[in-house]
Amino acid sequence: MYTNPVPAPPESSPSPNPHPARPERSRLGRFGVLPQLAGTSFLVIGLFARLPLAMLTVGALTLVTTASGSYAVGGFAAGAVGLGSALGAPLLGFLADKRGQRIVLLVSAILNTLAIAALLLVTLTSGHFTGGALALVLAACFGTGFTCPQIGPLARVRWMAMTRRSPRSALDTALSYEGTADELTFVLGPALVGLLAGLIAPWLPLVLAAALTLTLVSAFAVHRTVAFSDAGSTAPEAGTEQERDPASRAPRPVLVLLPVAGMIAIGTFFGSTQTFLTAFAGQFGIAESAGLLYAVMGLSSAGAALSVAYWSRRFRDMGRWMASAAGMAAAAAALVLPGSIPGMLAVLFVLGVFVGPTMVTIFSIGSAVAPGHRLGTVMTLLASGIVAGTAIGSALAGTLAEASGAPGAAVVPAAAAVVLLVLGAVSAVALKRSDRA
């Protein structure tokens, strides 16, 4: 049981009511509680402020590949962005825990805009992408990823603070929304990059990303909900319904490694699935359309993430993790079966149904086992786990695809889902033992 309740934000700060006594009925169903807690503007700003993160990797890949004429150099650039994000996100989360989200987000928005400008400058002015010029491009890509504001993880921290006196269903609803927002932006971001780069210019997506970062991230930073995240520890208070789930009784720092490992497995699944679909689509001469195939899984995943808000409270987090991961493993194993594009679309749609709930659940477990004063650090660590896993999955599946084609690459997402299931079982045992202790 938590012993250090969180002080409410100062009465003078213009913040929404974190625990309405009797929420009004809404056409949005259970999701109607979210605008009551945070305001409609928070939902809109929080959704679109995370779009630049979804655009940066593909944007850098497109720009550098076009400017250099080399897919290899473009791949290195995208990898540098991913590496920078994986390393920078936990640092930004830690600083947000120490100094508050407002100042950290404002500074990172400015630095990220400057990093994107530097990337555009060195890329568009480099005649030959070798030696020092290539090093400058890769350094700019790394800086772009390293300074990118982590809106999704920090938005989750605010929801945890705003729902600390509410029933557990309120937090589950918020995390369901956040999972859907992540999925939608990571489908929309690459699609927007492809549209703008193909129809207008390859540099335009990064210019748009910089503009969105400077405006929307700044608006997110100063939104009135920041008063909750910056008020101190965001652990749930004693007496709330959140105590009823054994995974939510007390922070257990060592157990944070388990959901982080789970997110690395999910990232490995994502990266290997993207690579597998590129190889699969290449068999039909449409390798450049692999992103559209992947988007089908993203859309069904987003819808399934929303559904978690309506799942029975009796279906605890650990049960959700294991059931969803088992579904992922079964559906991922079926990736080798389709011999046509329509068949693959059907498998991907079913596969996405299990992905969204798995991500929502692992974020929920991560919030439960994290120390209250380190929620920002833990949430960004979870996000970094996805980024790191994506690089691992892309490399493994790419190697197998080179040797054995698409069927060989399909082994990696299935194996990642099995590892995710095993991690769920290990986490269930570890949490049970921790509760007994």
N, C-alpha and C positions, 0 to 999 in steps of 0.2 A: 504494500500500500504506500502511495506517495505521502511523504510527510511534510513537503514544502509546497504548499499551494501557491499558485501564481497570483500576484497582486493584479487587480483589474487596472486598466489604463486610467490615468488621471481623469477626473470628472470633467476637467476643462477641455480635454482633447475631443474633437468632433469625431467620435467613433460610433459604429453601429452597435446595437444591443446584442451582446454575445449569447444571451440566453433568454429569449422571449418566453414569458410565462405560458402562453398558449398560442403557438403559431397559427396564423390564419390559413384556411384551406387555399390551395393554389391550383391553377390549371396545370402547373408543372408537376403536380403530384409531390412526391417526397423531395424533389429538387427545388420546390418552392421555398424551402427553408434557407437555401443558399443566398438569394438576394436579400432575405430578411436579415441574415447575419452580416453580410459584407456589403450589400448594395449591388445593384445591377452593373454599375460602372466597373466594379472590381472584376466581375466575370468577363466583361468585354475586354478590358485592358489586359487582364491576365492571360486571356486566350491569344491575342494577337502580339503581345510583347514577347512571347516565346517563339514566334515565327522566325526571327533572324537566326536563331540557333539551328533551326531545321534547314535553313538556306545556305549556311556558311560552307559546309563540307562540299556539297554538290556545286555550289557557286564557285568555290576555289578550284575544284576539279575542272569545271567547264572553262573558266577563264584561262587557267594555266595551260590546259591541253590545247585550247584554241591558239593561244599566243605562242606556245613552243612547238606545236605540231607533234607533240610526243605524248602518247597515252601514259608512258612510264613516268614522265615528269609530272603529269597531271595527277597520277596516282600517289606519287610522293607528296605532292602538295596537299591532297585530301588527307593523307595519313598524318601530315604535320598538324593540320587543323584538329583532327581527332585526338592526337597525342596531347596537344596543348589544352584541349578541353578536359581531357581525363585528369590532367595534373592540376589545372587551374581551378576546376569546380570545387574540390574539397577545401582549397585555400580560401576561396570566396565564401564558402559556407562557414568556415571557422571564423573568418573576420566578421561575418554577419552576426555570428553568435557573440563575439566579443564586443564589437563596436555598434551593432545595430544594422538592420537592413538598409535603412534610408541612405546613409553616407556611403556604404559599400556599393550599393547599386548605382548611385549617381556617379561615383568615381569610375566604376567598371564600364558604365555606359559611355563615358567620355573616352576612356582608354581604348575601348573596343572600336569606337568610331575612328579614332586615330590609327589603330592597327589596320582596319579595313582600308583606310585611305593610303596607308603605306603599302599594303599589298597591291592595290590598284596601280600605284605609282611605279613600284619596282617591276611589276609584271609588264605593264604597257610600255615601259622605257627600256626593257632588256632586249638587246639584239640577239644575244646567244645565251641559251640557258645552260651554261657550263661554268664550272669553277665558282668564282666569287658571285656572279650574277645569280646562279642557282641557289647558292647559300643564302643570299639576301631574300629571295623569293620564299624559300622554305622557312627562314626565320620570321618573315612577315606572316606566313600562314600559321606558324606555331603561336605567334603573339595574338593573332586573331582568335584562335581557339582558346588560348589561355585566359584572355580577358573577357570572354563572352559571358554576359550576365546569365545566371542560372534561375530563370523565372519559375519554372515548374517546381523544383525542389523548395524554393523559398516561399512559393504560394502555399505549398502543403504545410509548411511551418506555421503560416498565418492561420490556416484552417484549424490546425491542431490547437492553437491558442484560443481561437474564437469558439470552438466547440467543447472546451474543457469542462464546462458545467452542463452540457447538453447530453442527451442520451447517446449511446454509442452509434446509433443509426445515423445521427447527424454527421459524425466524422466519416463513416463509411460512405455516406452520400457525397460528401465533399471529395473524398479520395476517388470515388467512381467518376465524378465529373473531371477531376484532374487527369485521370488516366485517359479519358476520352479526349480531352483537350490535347494531350501529348500526341495521341495517335493521329488526330485530325491534322495537327500542324506538321507532323512528320510525313503525312501524305501530301498536304497542300504545299509545303515548302519546296521539295524537289520539283513538283509539277510546275510551280510558279517560276522556278529557275529555268526549267526547260522551255517554258512558253516565252519568257522575256528574252532569254539568250538566243533562242531560235528565230524569233520574229523581229527583234530589234538589235540588240548587241550583247555580247557575252559579259561585258562589264556592268550592265544595268542591274542584274540581280543583287550584286554586292553593294551598289549604290543605294538600292532600295533597302537592303538589310541594314546599312549604316543609318539611313534616315529613320527607320522603324526603331532601331536601338536608341537613338538619341531622343526620340520623342516618347515612344510608348514605354520604354524601360524607365525613363525619368518619371513619367506619370505613375507607373506602378510603384516606384520608389517613394513617392510622396503621398500615395493614396492613404486615406485615413486609417485603413486596416493595419498599416505599419505600426500603429500605436500598440497593437496586441503583441506582435512578434518582438518588438523592442522593449516590452515592459519587464522582461526577465524570463525565467524558466517557463516553458510552456507545457509542463507535465500536467496531466489531468488531476483534478482535485479529489480528495477523498469524498466518498458519498455519491459519486456519479455512477451512471450505469456502466461506464467503461471498466469498472472493477470486475464486472461479472465474467469477462473473458480472461482466462488465466494468462493469456499472452499479454495482458495489459496491466498487470498488477504492480510491477515495479521495473524500473530501468535496469538492464543488465548489460553493461558495456561490452563484455567479452562476446556475448551472443550477437552483437551487431555484425560480426564477421559472417554469420550464416546468411542473413538476407543479402549482404553485399556479394557473397559467393553466388547466391541465387540470381542476382542481377547480372553478374558476369556470365552465368550460364544462359540467361535470356539474351544478352548481347551477342553471345556466340551463336545462338539460334538465329538472331536477326541477320548478322553478317553472313553466315553460311547460307541462309535462305536466299538472300539477295544474290550471292554469287551463283548458287545453284540455278536460280531462275534465269540469270544471264546465260548460263550454259544451255539450259533447256530451250530458251527462246532462240538461241543461236542455231539450234537444229532446224528451225523453221525460217532462218534468215531474218529474224526480227530481234536480234539481241538488244537493240536500242530501246525496245518496248518492254524490257524486263521490269522497269519501274511501274508500268501500268499493271502488270500481273501482281506485283508486290502490293500495290495499292488496294487490291481486292481484299487481301488479308488484313490490311490496316483498317479498312472500313468496317469489316465484321468485328474486328477486335475492339474498335471504338464503341460500337453498339453494345457488345457484350460487357465492356467495362461499365457502361451506364447501368446495366441490369443488376450489377452487384448491390446497388442501393436497395433493391427489392428482395434480396435473398434473406432467408430466415435467419434470425439472430442465433438460432440453435446450431447453425452451420458455422462453426468457429473458424478462425483464421487458418489454423494448421490443417484442418480438414479441407478448406478451400484450396490451399496451396497444393496438397497432394492430389486432390480430385482434378484440378485444372491441369496440373503437370502431367497426370496420367493421360488425360485427353489429348494434350499436346503431343505426347510421345506416340500415341496410337495414330493420330492424324499425320504427324511428321513421317512416320514409317510408310504412309500411303503415298508420299511424294514420288516414289519410284514407279507407281502404277500407271498414271495417265500417259497416253501416247498422243494426246491432242491438246490444243489450247483450251477448248471448253472443259475437258476433263480436269485439267490442271486448275482452272478457275474454280471449279466446284470443290476440289480438295483444299485449295487455299482459303476459300470462304469458310469451310468447316474448321480449318486449323485456326483461323483468327478468333473463332468463338471461344477458344480456350486460352488464347494469349492475353486478352484484355483483363479477365478476372485474375489471372496469375500475377500480372504486374501490380494491379490494385492491391491484392492481398499481401504481396511482399513489401510494398511501401507501408501498409498498415502494420505489419509485424515489425518492420524497421523502426517505426515511430514508437512502438510499444516497448522495445528493448533498449532504445537510446536514452542516454542521460538527458534530462529535461533541458539542461543548459547547453546541450550540444546537438539539438535537433537539426539546425542548419547544416552542421558538419556531416551528420549522418545522412540526411536527405541528399546532399550533393555527392556523398560517397556512393550512394545507391545509383545515382545518375551516372557517375563516372564508371561504375561497374558495367553499365550497359555499353558505354563508349569503348572501354577496354575490351569487353567481350566481342563487340562487333569487329574490331580489328583482328582478334584471334580467329573468329569464325570465318572472316573473309580470307585470311591467309590459309587456313586449313582446307577450306572448301576449294579455294583456287588451286592449291597443289593437287588435290584429288581430281578436280575437273580437268586439269592439264594431263593427268595420267590416265584417267578412266572415263572422262566425259561427265555428263550430267548425272548418271546413276551413281558414280563414285562420289560426287559432291553431295548427293542427297543423304549420305551416311552421317554427315556432320550435324545437320539440324536434328535428326532423330536422336543421335547420341547426346546432344546438348539437352534435349527434353528429358531423356532418361536420367542424366546427371541432375537436372532440376528436380525430378521426382525423388531421387535419393537424398538430395539436400533437404527436401521437405520432410522426409522421414527422420533424418538426423536432427533437424530442428525441433520436431515434435518431441523426440526423446529428450533432447537437451533442455527444452523449456519445462518439461514435466519434472525432470530431475532438479532444475533450478527452483521450481515452485516448492518441491519437497524440502529442499535445503532451507 
